[in-house]
Amino acid sequence: METLRTLPKFLIIGVQRVRTTWFRYNLTQHPEIFLVDCEINFFRENFRKGLDWYKSPFIRGNNYLAIGKKTPEYIYCKIA
């Protein structure tokens, strides 16, 4: 059976020193929330690695109601 690969349903974005790590920690205390352990920085640093690479850390979260990640650096990304 093929493993379902999913994407995050929410992001924690903020600048340094505004308690994003504290916020992440508190969310992980909920039994239905899964957050990856690392800051992936996909759109700023790892986009060339592709979507399958981006999805791989989220595999462990397939059985959770909400899946998310913390990447404070996204606050600096320009959309346009």
PyMOL commands that place a pseudoatom at each C-alpha (Angstrom):
pseudoatom trace, name=CA, resn=MET, resi=1, chain=A, elem=C, hetatm=0, pos=[0.000, 0.000, 0.000]
pseudoatom trace, name=CA, resn=GLU, resi=2, chain=A, elem=C, hetatm=0, pos=[1.352, 3.409, -0.960]
pseudoatom trace, name=CA, resn=THR, resi=3, chain=A, elem=C, hetatm=0, pos=[1.914, 5.885, 1.854]
pseudoatom trace, name=CA, resn=LEU, resi=4, chain=A, elem=C, hetatm=0, pos=[-0.289, 8.961, 1.630]
pseudoatom trace, name=CA, resn=ARG, resi=5, chain=A, elem=C, hetatm=0, pos=[1.780, 12.115, 1.426]
pseudoatom trace, name=CA, resn=THR, resi=6, chain=A, elem=C, hetatm=0, pos=[0.085, 15.225, 2.634]
pseudoatom trace, name=CA, resn=LEU, resi=7, chain=A, elem=C, hetatm=0, pos=[0.774, 18.927, 2.848]
pseudoatom trace, name=CA, resn=PRO, resi=8, chain=A, elem=C, hetatm=0, pos=[0.475, 21.172, 5.907]
pseudoatom trace, name=CA, resn=LYS, resi=9, chain=A, elem=C, hetatm=0, pos=[-2.899, 22.667, 6.673]
pseudoatom trace, name=CA, resn=PHE, resi=10, chain=A, elem=C, hetatm=0, pos=[-1.432, 25.625, 8.557]
pseudoatom trace, name=CA, resn=LEU, resi=11, chain=A, elem=C, hetatm=0, pos=[1.836, 27.561, 8.958]
pseudoatom trace, name=CA, resn=ILE, resi=12, chain=A, elem=C, hetatm=0, pos=[3.341, 29.376, 11.911]
pseudoatom trace, name=CA, resn=ILE, resi=13, chain=A, elem=C, hetatm=0, pos=[4.958, 32.519, 10.509]
pseudoatom trace, name=CA, resn=GLY, resi=14, chain=A, elem=C, hetatm=0, pos=[6.545, 35.347, 12.454]
pseudoatom trace, name=CA, resn=VAL, resi=15, chain=A, elem=C, hetatm=0, pos=[9.715, 37.243, 13.073]
pseudoatom trace, name=CA, resn=GLN, resi=16, chain=A, elem=C, hetatm=0, pos=[12.419, 36.181, 15.477]
pseudoatom trace, name=CA, resn=ARG, resi=17, chain=A, elem=C, hetatm=0, pos=[11.826, 36.652, 19.203]
pseudoatom trace, name=CA, resn=VAL, resi=18, chain=A, elem=C, hetatm=0, pos=[7.988, 36.702, 19.025]
pseudoatom trace, name=CA, resn=ARG, resi=19, chain=A, elem=C, hetatm=0, pos=[7.427, 33.295, 20.644]
pseudoatom trace, name=CA, resn=THR, resi=20, chain=A, elem=C, hetatm=0, pos=[6.910, 31.141, 17.512]
pseudoatom trace, name=CA, resn=THR, resi=21, chain=A, elem=C, hetatm=0, pos=[8.781, 28.257, 19.206]
pseudoatom trace, name=CA, resn=TRP, resi=22, chain=A, elem=C, hetatm=0, pos=[6.596, 28.613, 22.306]
pseudoatom trace, name=CA, resn=PHE, resi=23, chain=A, elem=C, hetatm=0, pos=[3.479, 28.662, 20.129]
pseudoatom trace, name=CA, resn=ARG, resi=24, chain=A, elem=C, hetatm=0, pos=[4.662, 25.554, 18.251]
pseudoatom trace, name=CA, resn=TYR, resi=25, chain=A, elem=C, hetatm=0, pos=[5.376, 23.747, 21.523]
pseudoatom trace, name=CA, resn=ASN, resi=26, chain=A, elem=C, hetatm=0, pos=[1.898, 24.454, 22.851]
pseudoatom trace, name=CA, resn=LEU, resi=27, chain=A, elem=C, hetatm=0, pos=[0.233, 23.253, 19.659]
pseudoatom trace, name=CA, resn=THR, resi=28, chain=A, elem=C, hetatm=0, pos=[2.147, 19.964, 19.833]
pseudoatom trace, name=CA, resn=GLN, resi=29, chain=A, elem=C, hetatm=0, pos=[0.556, 19.274, 23.219]
pseudoatom trace, name=CA, resn=HIS, resi=30, chain=A, elem=C, hetatm=0, pos=[-2.758, 18.683, 21.464]
pseudoatom trace, name=CA, resn=PRO, resi=31, chain=A, elem=C, hetatm=0, pos=[-3.235, 15.003, 20.496]
pseudoatom trace, name=CA, resn=GLU, resi=32, chain=A, elem=C, hetatm=0, pos=[-4.740, 15.801, 17.075]
pseudoatom trace, name=CA, resn=ILE, resi=33, chain=A, elem=C, hetatm=0, pos=[-2.090, 18.280, 15.895]
pseudoatom trace, name=CA, resn=PHE, resi=34, chain=A, elem=C, hetatm=0, pos=[1.140, 17.266, 14.161]
pseudoatom trace, name=CA, resn=LEU, resi=35, chain=A, elem=C, hetatm=0, pos=[3.995, 19.684, 13.480]
pseudoatom trace, name=CA, resn=VAL, resi=36, chain=A, elem=C, hetatm=0, pos=[7.251, 18.772, 11.785]
pseudoatom trace, name=CA, resn=ASP, resi=37, chain=A, elem=C, hetatm=0, pos=[10.365, 19.099, 13.945]
pseudoatom trace, name=CA, resn=CYS, resi=38, chain=A, elem=C, hetatm=0, pos=[12.422, 21.214, 11.569]
pseudoatom trace, name=CA, resn=GLU, resi=39, chain=A, elem=C, hetatm=0, pos=[12.077, 24.500, 9.730]
pseudoatom trace, name=CA, resn=ILE, resi=40, chain=A, elem=C, hetatm=0, pos=[11.895, 23.363, 6.103]
pseudoatom trace, name=CA, resn=ASN, resi=41, chain=A, elem=C, hetatm=0, pos=[12.242, 26.773, 4.380]
pseudoatom trace, name=CA, resn=PHE, resi=42, chain=A, elem=C, hetatm=0, pos=[10.940, 25.237, 1.161]
pseudoatom trace, name=CA, resn=PHE, resi=43, chain=A, elem=C, hetatm=0, pos=[9.990, 28.379, -0.721]
pseudoatom trace, name=CA, resn=ARG, resi=44, chain=A, elem=C, hetatm=0, pos=[13.134, 30.348, 0.179]
pseudoatom trace, name=CA, resn=GLU, resi=45, chain=A, elem=C, hetatm=0, pos=[15.879, 27.712, 0.098]
pseudoatom trace, name=CA, resn=ASN, resi=46, chain=A, elem=C, hetatm=0, pos=[14.686, 24.292, -1.076]
pseudoatom trace, name=CA, resn=PHE, resi=47, chain=A, elem=C, hetatm=0, pos=[12.180, 24.900, -3.864]
pseudoatom trace, name=CA, resn=ARG, resi=48, chain=A, elem=C, hetatm=0, pos=[14.446, 23.208, -6.454]
pseudoatom trace, name=CA, resn=LYS, resi=49, chain=A, elem=C, hetatm=0, pos=[14.209, 19.943, -4.510]
pseudoatom trace, name=CA, resn=GLY, resi=50, chain=A, elem=C, hetatm=0, pos=[10.590, 19.594, -5.618]
pseudoatom trace, name=CA, resn=LEU, resi=51, chain=A, elem=C, hetatm=0, pos=[7.192, 18.993, -4.095]
pseudoatom trace, name=CA, resn=ASP, resi=52, chain=A, elem=C, hetatm=0, pos=[7.838, 15.340, -3.202]
pseudoatom trace, name=CA, resn=TRP, resi=53, chain=A, elem=C, hetatm=0, pos=[10.815, 16.448, -1.090]
pseudoatom trace, name=CA, resn=TYR, resi=54, chain=A, elem=C, hetatm=0, pos=[8.626, 19.072, 0.600]
pseudoatom trace, name=CA, resn=LYS, resi=55, chain=A, elem=C, hetatm=0, pos=[5.885, 16.535, 1.383]
pseudoatom trace, name=CA, resn=SER, resi=56, chain=A, elem=C, hetatm=0, pos=[8.203, 13.901, 2.882]
pseudoatom trace, name=CA, resn=PRO, resi=57, chain=A, elem=C, hetatm=0, pos=[8.454, 15.321, 6.460]
pseudoatom trace, name=CA, resn=PHE, resi=58, chain=A, elem=C, hetatm=0, pos=[4.661, 15.343, 6.714]
pseudoatom trace, name=CA, resn=ILE, resi=59, chain=A, elem=C, hetatm=0, pos=[4.196, 11.591, 6.141]
pseudoatom trace, name=CA, resn=ARG, resi=60, chain=A, elem=C, hetatm=0, pos=[4.178, 10.920, 9.882]
pseudoatom trace, name=CA, resn=GLY, resi=61, chain=A, elem=C, hetatm=0, pos=[1.236, 13.291, 10.254]
pseudoatom trace, name=CA, resn=ASN, resi=62, chain=A, elem=C, hetatm=0, pos=[-1.171, 11.394, 8.018]
pseudoatom trace, name=CA, resn=ASN, resi=63, chain=A, elem=C, hetatm=0, pos=[-3.312, 10.234, 10.966]
pseudoatom trace, name=CA, resn=TYR, resi=64, chain=A, elem=C, hetatm=0, pos=[-3.640, 13.658, 12.606]
pseudoatom trace, name=CA, resn=LEU, resi=65, chain=A, elem=C, hetatm=0, pos=[-6.520, 16.089, 12.224]
pseudoatom trace, name=CA, resn=ALA, resi=66, chain=A, elem=C, hetatm=0, pos=[-4.257, 19.100, 11.641]
pseudoatom trace, name=CA, resn=ILE, resi=67, chain=A, elem=C, hetatm=0, pos=[-0.764, 19.153, 10.158]
pseudoatom trace, name=CA, resn=GLY, resi=68, chain=A, elem=C, hetatm=0, pos=[1.452, 22.217, 10.265]
pseudoatom trace, name=CA, resn=LYS, resi=69, chain=A, elem=C, hetatm=0, pos=[4.923, 23.648, 10.280]
pseudoatom trace, name=CA, resn=LYS, resi=70, chain=A, elem=C, hetatm=0, pos=[6.845, 26.586, 11.684]
pseudoatom trace, name=CA, resn=THR, resi=71, chain=A, elem=C, hetatm=0, pos=[8.916, 28.704, 9.331]
pseudoatom trace, name=CA, resn=PRO, resi=72, chain=A, elem=C, hetatm=0, pos=[9.388, 32.225, 10.688]
pseudoatom trace, name=CA, resn=GLU, resi=73, chain=A, elem=C, hetatm=0, pos=[11.509, 33.250, 7.688]
pseudoatom trace, name=CA, resn=TYR, resi=74, chain=A, elem=C, hetatm=0, pos=[8.432, 33.235, 5.437]
pseudoatom trace, name=CA, resn=ILE, resi=75, chain=A, elem=C, hetatm=0, pos=[7.553, 36.630, 6.895]
pseudoatom trace, name=CA, resn=TYR, resi=76, chain=A, elem=C, hetatm=0, pos=[10.304, 38.018, 4.641]
pseudoatom trace, name=CA, resn=CYS, resi=77, chain=A, elem=C, hetatm=0, pos=[9.163, 36.340, 1.399]
pseudoatom trace, name=CA, resn=LYS, resi=78, chain=A, elem=C, hetatm=0, pos=[7.854, 38.647, -1.280]
pseudoatom trace, name=CA, resn=ILE, resi=79, chain=A, elem=C, hetatm=0, pos=[4.739, 37.447, -3.071]
pseudoatom trace, name=CA, resn=ALA, resi=80, chain=A, elem=C, hetatm=0, pos=[4.854, 39.766, -6.055]
for i in range(1, 80): cmd.bond("trace and resi %d" % i, "trace and resi %d" % (i + 1))
show_as sticks, trace
zoom trace
